[in-house]
Amino acid sequence: MNESESTILIKEVSSVNGHNEAINQISIFPSGNIISVSNDCSIKIWDKNLNIIQIIILDKIVLCVSIKNENTFSICSNEIQIWSKRNMEQFKCIEKIKDIQNGFINFILYCPNNDIIVCSCHFWITIYSFSKNKICTKFNTFNSEINRFSFIFR
């Protein structure tokens, strides 16, 4: 192998079965617990040893998830659902935000100020303020569907 070539070796460390259809996103809580969302209309929360802690069955496909903290996360399909828990309780849906986007939401991300940014399949990016309980910014990306984004902190 010469200097311009590189090889990446990937070794499977662990594999689990849990969803019946495609997994759309996996995220990790600060504790190391894992959340997965799927086309099988389920949310699964796993501990660090990949044991299922909680299964949530919904009536629609879950496209994305964003973790706010150890006790709160949001999921999206054609609406945003905020899920929360207290202490050792199970997660429960505490709020639904509808009509935030046209069509399905591809991605959701909590901002440092706890607002959320969502991207839809119809070229819209929306910033929703929880403190104001309303959309504070919405703009069209025109020709480009945005599927993922992130923040860079300096």
C-alpha positions as protocol buffer text, in pm:
chain_id: "A"
residue {
  index: 1
  type: MET
  ca { x: 0 y: 0 z: 0 }
}
residue {
  index: 2
  type: ASN
  ca { x: 140 y: 342 z: -90 }
}
residue {
  index: 3
  type: GLU
  ca { x: 100 y: 670 z: 102 }
}
residue {
  index: 4
  type: SER
  ca { x: -202 y: 785 z: -103 }
}
residue {
  index: 5
  type: GLU
  ca { x: -402 y: 471 z: -18 }
}
residue {
  index: 6
  type: SER
  ca { x: -566 y: 403 z: 314 }
}
residue {
  index: 7
  type: THR
  ca { x: -753 y: 110 z: 456 }
}
residue {
  index: 8
  type: ILE
  ca { x: -1016 y: 121 z: 724 }
}
residue {
  index: 9
  type: LEU
  ca { x: -1078 y: -201 z: 911 }
}
residue {
  index: 10
  type: ILE
  ca { x: -1416 y: -233 z: 1078 }
}
residue {
  index: 11
  type: LYS
  ca { x: -1483 y: -502 z: 1334 }
}
residue {
  index: 12
  type: GLU
  ca { x: -1833 y: -579 z: 1458 }
}
residue {
  index: 13
  type: VAL
  ca { x: -1830 y: -563 z: 1835 }
}
residue {
  index: 14
  type: SER
  ca { x: -2193 y: -638 z: 1903 }
}
residue {
  index: 15
  type: SER
  ca { x: -2518 y: -689 z: 1716 }
}
residue {
  index: 16
  type: VAL
  ca { x: -2873 y: -699 z: 1847 }
}
residue {
  index: 17
  type: ASN
  ca { x: -3216 y: -763 z: 1704 }
}
residue {
  index: 18
  type: GLY
  ca { x: -3492 y: -526 z: 1798 }
}
residue {
  index: 19
  type: HIS
  ca { x: -3669 y: -360 z: 1509 }
}
residue {
  index: 20
  type: ASN
  ca { x: -3867 y: -529 z: 1233 }
}
residue {
  index: 21
  type: GLU
  ca { x: -3795 y: -265 z: 968 }
}
residue {
  index: 22
  type: ALA
  ca { x: -3529 y: -9 z: 883 }
}
residue {
  index: 23
  type: ILE
  ca { x: -3380 y: 192 z: 1168 }
}
residue {
  index: 24
  type: ASN
  ca { x: -3393 y: 560 z: 1077 }
}
residue {
  index: 25
  type: GLN
  ca { x: -3174 y: 700 z: 1355 }
}
residue {
  index: 26
  type: ILE
  ca { x: -2986 y: 603 z: 1668 }
}
residue {
  index: 27
  type: SER
  ca { x: -2880 y: 849 z: 1939 }
}
residue {
  index: 28
  type: ILE
  ca { x: -2703 y: 815 z: 2272 }
}
residue {
  index: 29
  type: PHE
  ca { x: -2817 y: 966 z: 2602 }
}
residue {
  index: 30
  type: PRO
  ca { x: -2554 y: 1125 z: 2832 }
}
residue {
  index: 31
  type: SER
  ca { x: -2572 y: 811 z: 3051 }
}
residue {
  index: 32
  type: GLY
  ca { x: -2476 y: 592 z: 2755 }
}
residue {
  index: 33
  type: ASN
  ca { x: -2827 y: 451 z: 2706 }
}
residue {
  index: 34
  type: ILE
  ca { x: -2932 y: 430 z: 2342 }
}
residue {
  index: 35
  type: ILE
  ca { x: -3252 y: 527 z: 2162 }
}
residue {
  index: 36
  type: SER
  ca { x: -3347 y: 392 z: 1819 }
}
residue {
  index: 37
  type: VAL
  ca { x: -3636 y: 494 z: 1594 }
}
residue {
  index: 38
  type: SER
  ca { x: -3766 y: 288 z: 1305 }
}
residue {
  index: 39
  type: ASN
  ca { x: -3997 y: 241 z: 1009 }
}
residue {
  index: 40
  type: ASP
  ca { x: -4173 y: -24 z: 1220 }
}
residue {
  index: 41
  type: CYS
  ca { x: -4340 y: 266 z: 1412 }
}
residue {
  index: 42
  type: SER
  ca { x: -4143 y: 196 z: 1727 }
}
residue {
  index: 43
  type: ILE
  ca { x: -3903 y: 371 z: 1960 }
}
residue {
  index: 44
  type: LYS
  ca { x: -3670 y: 148 z: 2158 }
}
residue {
  index: 45
  type: ILE
  ca { x: -3457 y: 255 z: 2450 }
}
residue {
  index: 46
  type: TRP
  ca { x: -3161 y: 32 z: 2534 }
}
residue {
  index: 47
  type: ASP
  ca { x: -2921 y: 27 z: 2825 }
}
residue {
  index: 48
  type: LYS
  ca { x: -2542 y: 24 z: 2779 }
}
residue {
  index: 49
  type: ASN
  ca { x: -2546 y: -357 z: 2762 }
}
residue {
  index: 50
  type: LEU
  ca { x: -2804 y: -347 z: 2478 }
}
residue {
  index: 51
  type: ASN
  ca { x: -3093 y: -472 z: 2691 }
}
residue {
  index: 52
  type: ILE
  ca { x: -3424 y: -311 z: 2601 }
}
residue {
  index: 53
  type: ILE
  ca { x: -3546 y: -77 z: 2876 }
}
residue {
  index: 54
  type: GLN
  ca { x: -3862 y: 53 z: 2707 }
}
residue {
  index: 55
  type: ILE
  ca { x: -4054 y: -4 z: 2384 }
}
residue {
  index: 56
  type: ILE
  ca { x: -4292 y: 263 z: 2257 }
}
residue {
  index: 57
  type: ILE
  ca { x: -4528 y: 170 z: 1971 }
}
residue {
  index: 58
  type: LEU
  ca { x: -4676 y: 454 z: 1768 }
}
residue {
  index: 59
  type: ASP
  ca { x: -4925 y: 473 z: 1483 }
}
residue {
  index: 60
  type: LYS
  ca { x: -4675 y: 617 z: 1233 }
}
residue {
  index: 61
  type: ILE
  ca { x: -4318 y: 579 z: 1115 }
}
residue {
  index: 62
  type: VAL
  ca { x: -4062 y: 763 z: 1327 }
}
residue {
  index: 63
  type: LEU
  ca { x: -3805 y: 935 z: 1107 }
}
residue {
  index: 64
  type: CYS
  ca { x: -3575 y: 1108 z: 1354 }
}
residue {
  index: 65
  type: VAL
  ca { x: -3492 y: 1166 z: 1719 }
}
residue {
  index: 66
  type: SER
  ca { x: -3307 y: 1436 z: 1910 }
}
residue {
  index: 67
  type: ILE
  ca { x: -3199 y: 1407 z: 2273 }
}
residue {
  index: 68
  type: LYS
  ca { x: -3228 y: 1718 z: 2489 }
}
residue {
  index: 69
  type: ASN
  ca { x: -3100 y: 1560 z: 2812 }
}
residue {
  index: 70
  type: GLU
  ca { x: -3118 y: 1235 z: 3005 }
}
residue {
  index: 71
  type: ASN
  ca { x: -3492 y: 1278 z: 3066 }
}
residue {
  index: 72
  type: THR
  ca { x: -3621 y: 1439 z: 2746 }
}
residue {
  index: 73
  type: PHE
  ca { x: -3614 y: 1363 z: 2375 }
}
residue {
  index: 74
  type: SER
  ca { x: -3813 y: 1461 z: 2067 }
}
residue {
  index: 75
  type: ILE
  ca { x: -3921 y: 1249 z: 1772 }
}
residue {
  index: 76
  type: CYS
  ca { x: -4059 y: 1345 z: 1432 }
}
residue {
  index: 77
  type: SER
  ca { x: -4268 y: 1212 z: 1150 }
}
residue {
  index: 78
  type: ASN
  ca { x: -4524 y: 1464 z: 1025 }
}
residue {
  index: 79
  type: GLU
  ca { x: -4534 y: 1625 z: 1371 }
}
residue {
  index: 80
  type: ILE
  ca { x: -4296 y: 1676 z: 1661 }
}
residue {
  index: 81
  type: GLN
  ca { x: -4354 y: 1482 z: 1981 }
}
residue {
  index: 82
  type: ILE
  ca { x: -4176 y: 1571 z: 2303 }
}
residue {
  index: 83
  type: TRP
  ca { x: -4118 y: 1275 z: 2538 }
}
residue {
  index: 84
  type: SER
  ca { x: -4008 y: 1307 z: 2899 }
}
residue {
  index: 85
  type: LYS
  ca { x: -3977 y: 1112 z: 3222 }
}
residue {
  index: 86
  type: ARG
  ca { x: -3927 y: 1182 z: 3590 }
}
residue {
  index: 87
  type: ASN
  ca { x: -3677 y: 985 z: 3792 }
}
residue {
  index: 88
  type: MET
  ca { x: -3707 y: 613 z: 3711 }
}
residue {
  index: 89
  type: GLU
  ca { x: -4045 y: 635 z: 3535 }
}
residue {
  index: 90
  type: GLN
  ca { x: -4104 y: 535 z: 3173 }
}
residue {
  index: 91
  type: PHE
  ca { x: -4093 y: 801 z: 2902 }
}
residue {
  index: 92
  type: LYS
  ca { x: -4432 y: 957 z: 2817 }
}
residue {
  index: 93
  type: CYS
  ca { x: -4539 y: 1194 z: 2541 }
}
residue {
  index: 94
  type: ILE
  ca { x: -4592 y: 1533 z: 2705 }
}
residue {
  index: 95
  type: GLU
  ca { x: -4648 y: 1753 z: 2400 }
}
residue {
  index: 96
  type: LYS
  ca { x: -4729 y: 1735 z: 2029 }
}
residue {
  index: 97
  type: ILE
  ca { x: -4646 y: 2018 z: 1791 }
}
residue {
  index: 98
  type: LYS
  ca { x: -4838 y: 1996 z: 1466 }
}
residue {
  index: 99
  type: ASP
  ca { x: -4830 y: 2208 z: 1152 }
}
residue {
  index: 100
  type: ILE
  ca { x: -4469 y: 2307 z: 1204 }
}
residue {
  index: 101
  type: GLN
  ca { x: -4371 y: 2186 z: 855 }
}
residue {
  index: 102
  type: ASN
  ca { x: -4532 y: 2082 z: 530 }
}
residue {
  index: 103
  type: GLY
  ca { x: -4482 y: 1708 z: 493 }
}
residue {
  index: 104
  type: PHE
  ca { x: -4254 y: 1479 z: 684 }
}
residue {
  index: 105
  type: ILE
  ca { x: -3973 y: 1610 z: 900 }
}
residue {
  index: 106
  type: ASN
  ca { x: -3634 y: 1470 z: 802 }
}
residue {
  index: 107
  type: PHE
  ca { x: -3432 y: 1591 z: 1097 }
}
residue {
  index: 108
  type: ILE
  ca { x: -3464 y: 1762 z: 1435 }
}
residue {
  index: 109
  type: LEU
  ca { x: -3195 y: 1913 z: 1654 }
}
residue {
  index: 110
  type: TYR
  ca { x: -3203 y: 2092 z: 1989 }
}
residue {
  index: 111
  type: CYS
  ca { x: -3023 y: 2427 z: 1984 }
}
residue {
  index: 112
  type: PRO
  ca { x: -2803 y: 2537 z: 2277 }
}
residue {
  index: 113
  type: ASN
  ca { x: -3086 y: 2772 z: 2390 }
}
residue {
  index: 114
  type: ASN
  ca { x: -3335 y: 2476 z: 2383 }
}
residue {
  index: 115
  type: ASP
  ca { x: -3515 y: 2591 z: 2068 }
}
residue {
  index: 116
  type: ILE
  ca { x: -3538 y: 2323 z: 1801 }
}
residue {
  index: 117
  type: ILE
  ca { x: -3449 y: 2329 z: 1435 }
}
residue {
  index: 118
  type: VAL
  ca { x: -3635 y: 2101 z: 1197 }
}
residue {
  index: 119
  type: CYS
  ca { x: -3590 y: 2024 z: 828 }
}
residue {
  index: 120
  type: SER
  ca { x: -3871 y: 1895 z: 610 }
}
residue {
  index: 121
  type: CYS
  ca { x: -3880 y: 1697 z: 289 }
}
residue {
  index: 122
  type: HIS
  ca { x: -4029 y: 2005 z: 120 }
}
residue {
  index: 123
  type: PHE
  ca { x: -3719 y: 2226 z: 141 }
}
residue {
  index: 124
  type: TRP
  ca { x: -3809 y: 2413 z: 462 }
}
residue {
  index: 125
  type: ILE
  ca { x: -3598 y: 2478 z: 769 }
}
residue {
  index: 126
  type: THR
  ca { x: -3790 y: 2594 z: 1076 }
}
residue {
  index: 127
  type: ILE
  ca { x: -3672 y: 2716 z: 1416 }
}
residue {
  index: 128
  type: TYR
  ca { x: -3932 y: 2663 z: 1688 }
}
residue {
  index: 129
  type: SER
  ca { x: -3906 y: 2845 z: 2022 }
}
residue {
  index: 130
  type: PHE
  ca { x: -4036 y: 2657 z: 2326 }
}
residue {
  index: 131
  type: SER
  ca { x: -4012 y: 2969 z: 2543 }
}
residue {
  index: 132
  type: LYS
  ca { x: -4237 y: 3161 z: 2300 }
}
residue {
  index: 133
  type: ASN
  ca { x: -4436 y: 2849 z: 2204 }
}
residue {
  index: 134
  type: LYS
  ca { x: -4423 y: 2943 z: 1836 }
}
residue {
  index: 135
  type: ILE
  ca { x: -4223 y: 2931 z: 1516 }
}
residue {
  index: 136
  type: CYS
  ca { x: -3969 y: 3213 z: 1528 }
}
residue {
  index: 137
  type: THR
  ca { x: -3800 y: 3157 z: 1190 }
}
residue {
  index: 138
  type: LYS
  ca { x: -3890 y: 2964 z: 879 }
}
residue {
  index: 139
  type: PHE
  ca { x: -3711 y: 2974 z: 547 }
}
residue {
  index: 140
  type: ASN
  ca { x: -3716 y: 2788 z: 219 }
}
residue {
  index: 141
  type: THR
  ca { x: -3398 y: 2621 z: 94 }
}
residue {
  index: 142
  type: PHE
  ca { x: -3554 y: 2629 z: -256 }
}
residue {
  index: 143
  type: ASN
  ca { x: -3385 y: 2353 z: -456 }
}
residue {
  index: 144
  type: SER
  ca { x: -3218 y: 2150 z: -184 }
}
residue {
  index: 145
  type: GLU
  ca { x: -3364 y: 1902 z: 56 }
}
residue {
  index: 146
  type: ILE
  ca { x: -3165 y: 1909 z: 382 }
}
residue {
  index: 147
  type: ASN
  ca { x: -3143 y: 1577 z: 561 }
}
residue {
  index: 148
  type: ARG
  ca { x: -2890 y: 1646 z: 839 }
}
residue {
  index: 149
  type: PHE
  ca { x: -2700 y: 1933 z: 998 }
}
residue {
  index: 150
  type: SER
  ca { x: -2509 y: 2010 z: 1319 }
}
residue {
  index: 151
  type: PHE
  ca { x: -2369 y: 2296 z: 1526 }
}
residue {
  index: 152
  type: ILE
  ca { x: -2006 y: 2390 z: 1555 }
}
residue {
  index: 153
  type: PHE
  ca { x: -1918 y: 2558 z: 1886 }
}
residue {
  index: 154
  type: ARG
  ca { x: -1623 y: 2792 z: 1917 }
}
